[in-house]
Structure formats: structure tokens, C-alpha cells
Amino acid sequence: MLTKRELADRILVQEHFAQEHLPGALTSQQEAQLTDEILSLLKQKDACLVAHYYTDPILQALAEKSGGCVADSLEMARFGSQHPASTLLVAGVRFMGETAKILSPEKRVLMPTLEATCSLDLGCPVDEFSAFCDQYPDHEVVVYANTSAAVKARADWVVTSSIALRVVEHLADQGKKIIWAPDKHLGDYVRQKTGAEMLLWDGACIVHEEFKAKGLQELKKVYPEAAILVHPESPDTVVEMADVVGSTSQLIRAAATLPNRMFIVATDRGIFYKMQQAAPGKVLIEAPTGGTGATCRSCAHCPWMAMNGLENLRDVLLRGDQEIQVSTNLIERARLPLQRMLDFPVSS
Ligand code: SF4
């Protein structure tokens, strides 16, 4: 039985599909032409392409080929801020473009489409979230990177899934109580691991929430030698079955370093491009999702990430529209909690 929130999320995704926002299929000749065109436009426009692990492998390959980067949201923004290009072209979802803008306010930040968003960002509107925080003034506000610039500006800390445990542990050691937003599964995982006193916002990722423990158990029976890699935005029943729980970068590292030859991977299937590069010769299998339901067919791929394609990427370079705008005031306020994370000692 779906909750009201899950149903609303599904309707939201269906609306996007219904409006045909997804790029159409291209022939290999069209792909090659567009790739050449984009490579030359990137040079002409002094632009650098940064792509997220969950985007189409064609875009990830293009980012690498053009001297850009493929990474998680924070690394994308960090790479962009250190790159000499005056324009950053961000293939991903909107909060990633905003994070890039916050760390590089002097640069123009473009995206293939500004309509690519995220269920975590959508499920945490700043007015509601701010009113919630106001009720608990003695709590430290920790938000996940998958939030709008306005929500980041309301927070004391911004964290990614790779650093969330360490930051919350650090705060709990100081006796701090925490408001966590927006992902309830990741929040619950962090709470269990750290024992911190945490109030959780009720948000979820529509992709990771679809992974199912029952299907995973059945798949594990077929491939008992496979290690299970799980992103902590997944439900706790799936996380409990994991050999490794971690961020996108941590899961890629695990596939490369664990001795197993086979992995069942519970995160967006876009990650397979970089994971296979890091672990050549190893077998990667998608973790099972909910399958075909009454309202939509669930799959391990984000519908908003899928809105990034070669054509709209070329178009935005030609037209220069789809630019991320964040006010100076918001940039200044959102930068503080982001910087706190960037300055947090990595090896603590
Ligand atoms: S995969 Fe989930 S968390 Fe990532 S952008 Fe899509 S909806 Fe948001």
C-alpha cells in the first residue's frame, strides 16, 4: 500500500514522462555528430562540462573526453570552482547547478534543462522546512546536498552521503541535537549508526525507495558469491542486506577493491559506467526494484537525470539559456554551511 507521499511522488514522475521531457533515441551517426559539435562548442564558449554519475553514459564519456569531470554533486561543484573555464555546464539535476553556482558565483552556470529536479528537493519546500526548524531552536540543522539553495541557506551544515556519518558523529559528541532533512532513509541510517538524537524530515528518493529486500534476497540466492552494494537512500530492509553501504564514490571504490568478481548494486544504474571502468572484468548486476505496478514501472534510473541528453546539451551551448540564477544574498548564506562541510577534516 502506497503512502500519500509515495503516491504524490509517482504522479509527479508520470507528469514529467507525459510531457515528453525525455530526450528521444538517437542513431549512432547523430550521436557522433552531436558529440563533435559539443566538443567544439565547449571550446568556443570557454565552457567546462561536469556530469553526475547518474547521467547517461554518453554524457559521462563526453565529460571525460572534453577534460571535464564525472562525479558526485559536491565533487562536480568543487571541480567546477577550480577549473579556469568561465562557464560551467552541469549535466545533472537542478540542485547540482545551484551548488555549482554557490561555489562559483563569478561563473555562468548552465544546464541542459532547468526542469530536471529531484524528489528530495521537491519534498522539502523552504517555507515549510523553515517553520519546522523554528519549532526546535536548540537543534543543529543538517541538510543533505539534495536540497535547494534556499534550504541550504537555512541550514547550519550541508552534508553529502560520504561525510554525513562523520559530521553527525562530531555533532553528537558535542551533545548537539539534530534536525535532519530531507532523506528519511539516509537520516535513519545515520541515526542508527551514530546514536545521535535526530528529528527526521519525511522525504525520500523515488529511485532508491524502489529497491526491494525480497527481490534482493531472491537474487542473492541465484548469485551467492556476489557482494551487495547499497546507497543509504534505500529502505532499511535493503541497507541491512548490504556488504557495503556508501555514497556513489564509496560504492565505486568498493567494486574496485573488494575481492568479489560479482556485485549486486542498489543505486541508479547510471553509476555502472564509472563502476565498470574502476572494476574492469567484474560483473555488475542491478538490484531489483518494485517492477511493474498499477501506477508506473519502477526502474533503477532517475527520470530527472534522464532529461539530460546530447541535443539539449548542444542547444544550451548554442543559446546560452537555461542558466542557473541564485541571488547574491542566498549565495552568501548557503555558502557558509557548504564551506563548513568542505573544511571538515576528511580523516577524522
Ligand atoms: S536519483 Fe533520487 S536523489 Fe538522485 S536526483 Fe534522482 S530523485 Fe534525486
Residues whose N, C-alpha, C, O or C-beta is under 5 A from the ligand:
A	BS01	SF4	V93 T117 C118 S119 L120 C205 I206 V207 C302
